[in-house]
Amino acid sequence: MTQGWGQGGPNEGFPAYQQPMYPQQPYQQFGGLPMAPAEAGRVYMARPGVVVSAAVLAFVQAGLTAVSTLGVVGISSENMRDGTFEVVGGLALVQFLGLLALIFGAVMLLQGKDRVTLTIANIVQLGLCVTYIALITAFPNVDPEDPDGARAAVIVFAIFFAIMPIISLAQSWVSSVGRWMNAQRGHY
């Protein structure tokens, strides 16, 4: 007896074919290498972008502080005789220490170990900005030929100089940074 069309099935007369089973491949990150396993009891959390941003702002601020410190040292060396050397030299010293604290604090933040150092360094930078504004308004003869122009230039520079520490300070105290730092330390 003959079977009608479609009654025998599509594989009638052929051996059953099964696809070969391939072993499951481990998940790989972009770049080709698999992610290293976390230590026992530790949870891996990716570093938040605000950590990198706050550290980069601190490094840029440190570079600007280095350039302005060289300018302040030049001014203080010119004014060794008229009594302002102590004030300007003291500012140069505070700027240099603030520069070192910015770099150290940014590195510590990137490692997830500490954000207090960067906070103190940013507060020192803001204090320097306020000090420069107070000093420039206190000096009667900033530039004898254009006193208002020089005074305004220093005030604008001090305000511009305060922008990055404010942003870096705010970014380093975001809650995601705290959670990431706690995970780095093993506290959940």
Steps between C-alpha positions, in 0.01 A plus 500: 500500500635840422491788736362833395685821494595628851401193691847356554667813640783710356786268602345180374767264385789707635701429816431732790749788505594682817714810526830451680516647852768758553631578849378830647754777451585723799382861482771726367532875534580719206869460441503124501603404853251367753449698817706383797295337773435709806663407828293279725242708682554811286255651259638663188358843422608706204659834584241776461569759235478782753807357676706533183350841428576634849857369480558648153370836618737480796795423270410793272460726804841385622651598166337843514616538858856414395496770231351759733745404775787576265341839435458567871863400564605746229295777661635421845859508376439848354351628825769386742572854616159657551361269770250299299738208460367325810140514380569403140763242596255347748238480226751328272576246772131430565442465126785251470371292791150516352642383168655195664180427691295518177721245327515268802125530561415427136717188501346380827150558361578307181620208711184511711692547825422855612307808397570718801842607370347622174227676695755685714705589191191640325408703809856639508463601134171677576663674796779620274245643258327691778838619629600632158172688465542649848862600438439655160220716636717603798798622297449861390749503210476180305599650166562877498404534134182289513407412860143394426599280206769312693274461802217366283736259323620351830142469631384328179803269516424413864137421417607287203755331726219404744276323248691171470547443876127554555410244233765252617386540860137434408588201284718333760213497752231349273335193655618268221861587591435406862344167401791424267758589766321281756504211252872559444558470874280191533214679683167459332 
